[in-house]
């Protein structure tokens, strides 16, 4: 199980760019939490899912950053051996120096997982 923390999150293209880099590095079936507005959008959701499927069967899951249930789901997936890619600063894109959201530290603590940092 691996948790990949990606910083800074400054563009809507960061997720697809990271998915491509992971694919090139041989990482398959990673879980990408995505803002529900994009994940459930009739067009963007389908495009993101198709892109992920094509480049390594990466999985997109809708995740509301304000919901503890979403973090528990990520913890469950980590505990069964999945790789999870998380942008710990959250979804706001305006300030690349903003601090991490507390959920990222909680996830590391409760899963006691191998954590890797990825700069984009």
N, C-alpha and C positions, 0 to 999 in steps of 0.2 A: 504494500500500500504506500502510495506517495501522494503528498499534497504539494502542488506546485503553486507558489505565490508569485503573481506577476505584477510588477510595478514599472513605471506609473501607467495608470489607465487614463489615456488622454484622447482616444478616438474610438468611434464605433467599429472601426476595422481592426482593433486590437485583438479581439477574440478570434476572428478568422485567421489573422496573421499568426497568432500563437498556435492555433490548431495545425496550420501548415508546417510551422517549425517542428512541432512534436511529431507530426507524420514523417517528416524528413529524418527525424532522429529515431524513428522506429517505435514511437509510442502510439498504441492503438487503444480504442475503446475508453478514452478519457472522458470524464464527466465535466461538462462546462455549465455552471449555473448562469442563467441569463435572466435579465430583467423580464418580468412577466409581460410587460407591454410589447416586447419584441418576440419573446418565445411563443406567445399565443396569438400574435398578429397573423391574419390570414395569408399575407404575402411574405413578410419577413420571417415568420416562424418556419414556413415551408422551405424558404431559401436557405436559412441557416441549418435546418435539419438535413436537407439534401447535401449541402456542402460538407457538413460533418460526416455524413455517411460515406461520401465519395473519398474523403481523405482519412481513412483509418477507422471508420465506424465510430467517430467521436460522437458522444451523446450530449445533447443539449437538454437541460431541465429548467423549467421556470422556477425562479427563486425570488421571493420577495425578501429583500434584505432586512425588513423589519420583523420578519417572522422567525421565531425560534424553531418552528417545525421544519423549516427549510434547512437550517443548520443541522438539526438532528438527522435529517435524511442524508445530508452529505457525510456526516459522521458514520452512519450505517454503511454507506457505500465504501468509505475508506476501510472500515473494519472487515469488509468481505473481500478486500484486496484490490479495489478499483483505484485508479489514479484520478484525482480531482484537481481541476485547475481553478484557482480562485483569484480574483482581483480584489485584494484585501482593502483597498481604498474605497470600494463601493462603486456606484454607478455614475456619480457626478464627474463630469469630464473637464470642468473649467480650471481647476487648480491641480497641477501635477504633484505639488508638494503637500497635499492634504494628508492628514494622518490616517492610519489604518482604522477600519471599523473594529469594534471589540469582538465581533463574531469570529474573525480569523484567529485571534489568540485563543479563544475558547475552543475552537475546532482542533487546534494543535494540542492543547492541553488534554482534552477528553479522549482523543484518539491515540496520543503518544506515537505519532506517525513520523516517518521520514519526511522532512520538509526540504524542498528545493526552491531557491529564488531564481526568478527569470526576469531579466531587465529587457524592456522593449523600447 
